[in-house]
Amino acid sequence: MLVVPFGIGGAIGYFYEVLFPMLALVASFVVILYLLQYHLITINFSANAKTFLSSNYLTPIGRVLYATMEEQNDEIESLVLEVERLTLRAEKRKDKIASAVRGFRDSLSALPDAIVALDRNNRIEWWNKAATELLGLSASSDQGKRIEVIISSREFQEFTRLVTSNQQLEVQSPITSDKILSIQITQYGDGQRLLQARDVTLVRQLESVRQDFVANASHELRTPLTVIHGYLESLIDSSVKDQVQLTTVLNQMYQQTTRIKGIVEDMLTLSHLEQETERPTQPVDVDRVLEQVKNEAEALSGEKNHQISVDAESAYVIEWSVEEIRSVLSNLTVNAVRYTPPGGDIKIRWWVEDKGAYFSVEDTGIGIDPSHISRITERFYRVDVARSRESGGTGLGLAIVKHVLARMQGDLMVHSTLGSGSTFTCYFPIHLIQRRVA
């Protein structure tokens, strides 16, 4: 395409002996024409290439240039679409990863255990909500601190140096010494660590209660069993020959077996109360139960001549189990008889108010020191061990009262003065109380 103009220009230049100027003029003309074509193509470039290529404005050079530009433009558009597609995919993947991270952190935040992410130098990077509650971490001041600053015990510092994934350490919470935390550290990533802290205070308390219960139950049963065993040895050795002695031995054995029977029955009652989930709905006639409890108290008092009185609002029933209600009223009344000196007063009251019903037993007995009141409902807990065993109690009566009232959503209140007597008051929710239909 360029041969023709340069050939004509070269011939004219040669004929007039101006070959080089003519070739320079032709070259300038071609360049100018090329630039004009490029400008025309640039301002009129569109997707309709065939229409534009057939235009009279384009020279053969312009058509070649247009085709080249169109081909390059197609490649550019293809590349732009590919970049947009990859960008969209990357954004979706980024959103998905961000959503997964948020979900993961939300799930960690919902855990009851404290979770703390540490770097390779044990500096705090992130923690969940439970870590704030159990470890006292604050977003404004604890970010980037070493975990040893938060939990400063020597055992923990040694633990962080020698820790393996299957080891655990129990330490006091840095917030309060009343909480016990079980800590485990797991390594992950490039030297990073994940600290998990669990509140095991209740578990340790339950273990302590269980250990105390086993020890106390064993101690309570050991005494009567020892007595029975000794008497049996005497009978086997035939050292008891007199009928009076034999009767005495048998009576003692009977008393001790009765005591064992009472302990076992109370333990079974407690087990039943703890395991039973369904609420009884039997209507319990309070007047009848109070009469039975008074008769039992008078029989137990015997020669002690306690002055037992009953002041009760009549014609009420409690929607509950008659055995459990009788157990509550009887245990409190019997305790008053056992711990009140001969000739003392015992007042039994029952009344109903707008928010609920109340049963109280007031005595003039030995009273309870304030330091013991918070623990008297524990199993086998005794304020005076010798006096309690002498009176024949099992040490489980108040524990039974506490469990029954807890199941009823009631409450037990104790007011006592050492040496002056005690008052035990039970609260029964109003929704369980009804007037008896005549």
Summary of the structure (lengths in Angstrom):
residues: 438
radius of gyration: 47.9
end to end distance: 125.7
largest distance: 170.1
contacts: 1214
relative contact order: 0.06
helix: 56%
strand: 18%
